[in-house]
């Protein structure tokens, strides 16, 4: 993939959740919510502060993250559904 986000933006691939409940019931596609967990595919270089200095990003490609339900903009790139969002939309990095 030849896409690099600008500034403090990240490109995220959603990680699909389980299709079954803990009790064994299968959840149909129409009842599933969009996952709020993803893997970072690409990161921008970082925003600039008032002095023009680059602010380093806290995340890197390959990190698993949690983000808000309505965060980011959905895009289709090379036939794959991805989300592009600002680093500030990320709630946390999973260990």
C-alpha positions, 0 to 999 in steps of 0.5 A: 500500500502506498499511502502515508497520512499527513501530520498527526493522522493515522490509518487504521484497519478495524479488527472484527469482533466475535460473531458469537456471544459467550452463551454461544448465540451467533450474532447476525451481521445486521445486529453487529456494531462496528468494532472500536478496536483496530490495528494501525497500518500507517502513521503520519510524521506528526503535527508541528508546534508553534515554533515549527518543531515536529511533535513525535507520534505516540503510536506506530504501525502495527499497534493495536488501539481502541478508538471512539465509536464515531471517530475518523473517516471511513475510506476504501483503499486498494479494495480494503475498508480502512479508517483515517483519524487524528492521533487525538481520536485514539483512546489507548494502545493495547498491550 
